[in-house]
Amino acid sequence: MRGFHDMTLLASNVGELREFYKQLGFHLVVADAEDMAVFTVGDNEFVIHTAVNRPTAAVGVSIRVDDTGPYQARLEQLGIPFEGPKPLRPGLSGISLKDPNGNVVEFLQATG
C-alpha cells in the first residue's frame, strides 16, 4: 500500500465544511455549488459530499506535515481550539482539532 487515493466526508452543509478546510489551508480544486467540494492534500484528494443528515464524529483525518508550527499559528489566528503538540502515534507528534461536524483532524510530524 502507498497511501489513500481519496477520503470522503459526508455533510448536510458542504459549504460550512468547505470554508472550514479552506481556512486550514487545504487547496480547493473543485466546488460544485453546495453538493461537493474537492481538495488536494499532497498527492491525494479530500472530498466533501452532501448528505441528507449531518453525520457527526464519523471520521478521523490524519495528515503528515513537515512542521506543525504553521498549522498551530493558523489555528490560533483563526481562534480554532486544538490540542498539542503532543505524541499522537509512535514516532509522530502533532496537534488535533475537530471540524464543525466533530470529525477529528490531526496534523502529524515525525519526531527525531
VMD Tcl script that draws the C-alpha trace (Angstrom):
set ca {
  {0.00 0.00 0.00}
  {1.21 3.51 -0.85}
  {-1.46 5.58 0.88}
  {-5.02 6.55 0.18}
  {-6.35 7.80 -3.17}
  {-9.09 9.91 -1.67}
  {-11.04 10.38 1.52}
  {-14.69 11.45 1.59}
  {-16.70 13.16 4.33}
  {-20.48 13.40 4.20}
  {-22.13 16.58 5.41}
  {-25.53 18.23 5.28}
  {-23.79 21.59 4.93}
  {-20.96 21.17 2.43}
  {-20.36 24.93 2.34}
  {-19.67 25.06 6.07}
  {-17.03 22.32 5.92}
  {-15.59 23.68 2.64}
  {-14.93 27.05 4.30}
  {-13.51 25.39 7.43}
  {-10.98 23.30 5.49}
  {-10.07 26.28 3.27}
  {-9.26 28.21 6.46}
  {-6.96 25.35 7.50}
  {-5.05 25.80 4.23}
  {-6.43 22.88 2.23}
  {-6.24 23.59 -1.53}
  {-9.74 23.64 -3.10}
  {-9.75 22.28 -6.67}
  {-13.48 21.64 -7.31}
  {-16.52 23.35 -5.79}
  {-19.87 22.13 -7.14}
  {-22.35 24.58 -5.61}
  {-23.40 23.13 -2.26}
  {-23.21 19.44 -3.22}
  {-19.48 18.74 -3.32}
  {-16.02 20.12 -2.61}
  {-12.71 18.52 -3.59}
  {-9.37 19.48 -2.05}
  {-5.88 18.21 -2.72}
  {-3.79 17.02 0.21}
  {-0.35 16.21 -1.13}
  {-0.95 13.74 -3.97}
  {-4.36 12.75 -2.60}
  {-7.93 14.01 -2.73}
  {-10.09 15.01 0.21}
  {-13.76 15.18 -0.83}
  {-16.87 16.50 0.92}
  {-20.24 15.32 -0.43}
  {-23.73 16.31 0.55}
  {-25.78 14.02 2.82}
  {-29.38 14.18 3.99}
  {-28.45 14.47 7.66}
  {-25.45 15.89 9.46}
  {-23.16 12.95 10.27}
  {-21.09 13.76 13.33}
  {-17.76 12.46 14.59}
  {-17.73 9.75 11.95}
  {-14.17 10.19 10.63}
  {-10.65 10.86 11.78}
  {-8.28 12.51 9.31}
  {-4.51 12.41 9.91}
  {-2.22 14.41 7.64}
  {1.59 14.19 7.64}
  {3.33 17.56 7.54}
  {6.98 18.63 7.83}
  {6.25 21.06 10.68}
  {3.08 21.56 12.72}
  {4.17 25.08 13.75}
  {2.49 26.91 10.84}
  {-0.75 24.99 11.47}
  {-0.68 25.88 15.17}
  {-0.17 29.55 14.29}
  {-3.03 29.48 11.77}
  {-5.41 27.81 14.24}
  {-4.52 30.35 16.93}
  {-5.07 33.19 14.45}
  {-8.48 31.77 13.47}
  {-9.47 31.09 17.10}
  {-9.97 27.37 16.43}
  {-9.27 25.29 19.55}
  {-6.77 22.44 19.28}
  {-4.73 20.13 21.48}
  {-0.98 19.62 21.38}
  {1.60 19.44 20.22}
  {1.93 16.05 21.86}
  {2.84 12.47 20.91}
  {-0.05 11.04 18.87}
  {1.50 7.97 17.20}
  {4.77 6.06 17.53}
  {7.41 8.37 16.05}
  {4.89 11.14 15.36}
  {3.77 14.15 17.37}
  {1.17 16.64 16.38}
  {-1.87 18.71 17.01}
  {-5.52 17.67 16.86}
  {-8.78 19.54 16.47}
  {-12.38 18.96 15.48}
  {-14.16 20.26 12.40}
  {-17.72 21.67 12.61}
  {-19.16 18.12 12.32}
  {-16.99 16.83 15.19}
  {-14.60 14.86 12.95}
  {-11.06 14.69 14.35}
  {-8.35 16.30 12.23}
  {-4.69 15.71 13.10}
  {-1.55 17.29 11.68}
  {1.39 14.96 12.37}
  {5.16 15.44 12.11}
  {7.99 13.00 12.61}
  {9.80 13.13 15.94}
  {13.53 12.70 15.98}
}
mol new
graphics top color blue
foreach p $ca { graphics top sphere $p radius 0.5 }
foreach p [lrange $ca 0 end-1] q [lrange $ca 1 end] { graphics top cylinder $p $q radius 0.2 }
display resetview
